[in-house]
Amino acid sequence: MRRGWRAPRRKERRTLNRFDVLTLFPAMFQGPLQESILRRAQDKGLVTIAVHDLRDWTHDRHRVVDDVPYGGGAGMVLKPEPVFEAVEALRQGPRSTVVALTPQGLRFGQGMALELARLPHVILLCGRYEGFDDRIPRGLQALEVSIGDVVLSGGEIPALVVLDATVRLIPGVLGDEASALSDSFATGLLEHPHYTRPPRFRGMEVPPILLSGDHRAIARWRRKEALRRTRQRRPDLLSRASLSDLDRKLLAEIEREDAGVALENRDERD
């Protein structure tokens, strides 16, 4: 595992990203890769995504990819031989980065997605069973990545998370490039609330400022609500965010407003 990992910088901007996925369950990728942003990116010729069955690199009649752990214990462990053979067959020299999806890895987030989007070739290894023989990530110099503190059946869903989050950041994939820049986490904060027609629905109204046509006021409201939502739901993000003088002024307003609401609620209870 490499702490503080960053993608190597390149002098030339590549025109195509390639992702190779190694898995024991290739069918899990058929639907997601044929829909929405991932399909659009492939149709535009901006990215190539290939899914490979790890068993294709076995040499026995039963196509065995796992074995019992040394030292005993429950479960099975993915063997190094087929994984090494597969990666060595797919690798394109120093252009390639190997990513092993494992609970022991670095936490995946928007920053890592941005780094991976700059790489020309990524090989995603989907773990299964009790995980990889530890010589796999060590010997392949793989970047070990986790999508969070949750137990899943394997690395296929995490691989799809990495693919979706990364591919949408490749220039030209989204119709509106500003969309990716304003998404939650892209700015270090959660995104502001969104509304569309109708202006009133079951007693719930769109904030009047969004109907005003005053773009400067709307931008200020959106930034303030992004700060408010982050403060309420993910204060850990707020503590790490790079805040401007205006942000700090807006936060002070939010604190005063929240204090006023709390006081009103207390008075109503009394």
Number of C-alpha atoms within 10 A of each C-alpha: 15 12 9 7 11 12 13 11 10 11 5 6 10 11 11 13 21 17 21 20 25 26 24 20 17 15 11 14 17 10 9 13 20 13 10 10 18 22 16 17 22 18 13 11 13 18 22 16 19 14 20 17 14 23 19 13 19 16 12 9 6 8 13 15 21 20 13 14 15 8 5 8 9 9 12 19 20 22 20 18 15 20 24 17 14 20 21 12 10 17 16 13 9 7 12 18 23 21 23 28 30 26 21 15 18 20 14 18 17 18 13 19 20 19 16 25 20 20 22 19 25 23 23 29 28 23 24 21 15 18 21 22 19 12 12 18 22 12 10 17 15 19 20 23 25 20 20 15 9 7 7 12 10 20 27 24 16 22 25 18 14 23 21 17 22 21 27 22 21 23 14 14 21 16 11 9 14 9 12 17 12 15 15 15 17 16 15 19 25 23 20 18 9 8 10 8 7 9 13 11 9 5 5 9 11 15 12 10 14 18 11 10 10 10 12 9 13 16 13 14 17 18 19 21 19 19 24 24 18 22 19 10 11 14 15 11 15 19 12 10 13 11 14 9 8 12 15 13 12 19 18 12 14 17 13 12 12 13 12 12 12 12 11 12 11 10 9 8 6 6
